Amino acid sequence: MRYSAILFDLDGTLVKSEEGIYNCVSYALEKRGFPPITPAQLRSFIGPPLPVQFKAVTGCSDEEAAILTDTYRERYKPIGQYEAELYDGIIDLLTALKEAGIPTGIATSKPEVFATTVAAHFGLDRLITVLVGAGLDEQHSTKPALITAACERLGITDKSRVVMVGDRFYDIEGALAVGAIPCGVSYGYGTAEELWNAGAKWVVDSAENMKNLFL
């Protein structure tokens, strides 16, 4: 099959970003007077919008979740977004897809302003065709909305040949919701079982295997 586009989640799919995210979550909670949380709770912050997860973990109000999110970004903007690294083989994968003429993009619930900085920092911006993220107010951050927006920017109306690649069930369910092809990666922050159970068409364990799958 010739794919019309391949879209990627950012955290846990292209970029190993837990150090910065965990440090910024801990910073925000400590500064706002909340007790430390467990490693599993920290891990739960990778993927969903920040206010949603702060509410889920602390039981706080919408107002407090917004303040925690702002506090998180106090550290994330100057420091946290750079406490990350690319997964092995990502540059080779994106280069091969670009050389094959397949449009690629990033569709992430991370605010677009931060995702753009991260993509540029790691040299992804020169290899992808489009990048779509949430607003700073976390609006339009659901995966179906992000995939749809990326396709609109690419001029694609038929999503049946668009692949959405991600490491969590949000990515898989988002792809299925808009009629795209869901592909999971098991090296990120979800498990292969989670991805298969969500309805992934494929689950791969490396960027090299993704390259073999798509090309």
Protein Blocks (a to p, Z undefined) as FASTA:
>chain_A
ZZfbdcddfehplpccklmmmmmmmmmmmmnopacddfklmmmmgopafklmmmmmnopa
fklmmmmmmmmmmmmmmmmmmnccddehklmmmmmmmmnopacddddfbdfklmmmmmmm
nommmmmmbdcdddfkopakafklmmmmmmmmnopablmlcccddfbfklmmmmmmnopa
cdddfklmbcfklmmmnopabdcfbfklmmmmmZZ
